[in-house]
């Protein structure tokens, strides 16, 4: 059974999130992304130049691994499906993720320059590992 406290801690960041999608030939394609949590779901952000966005549009099945950078034996694995892809026209979502990860609004582009999208992942299965480091 997945540890809900660890899911909340790691899901609320700022921890590296490894997102795996499926290429057209069925092989895995992994990238590191910023992620967040909303109402029991996970969110990530993309623009059209991301290869993985095309993968998700074709096949919504994904895996997400979130790792505690202080102890890699504390991590969360999510198998899920992308249930929505919504325009992030005003950059509200990417700015909120940037605040978590960078401590400031997103700085690589502004609204109107690059179309951004908020993707919502519905977990199907969650696994947590929490092994303390030896003293």
Secondary structure, DSSP 4 states (H G I P E B T S, - for coil): ---HHHHHHHHTSSSEEEEEEE-TTS-EEEEEE-EEEETTEEEEEEETT-HHHHHHHH--EEEEEEE-TT-TTEEEEEEEEEEEEEE-TT-HHHHHHHHHHHSS---S--TTTS-EEEEEEEEEEEEEEE-PPP-
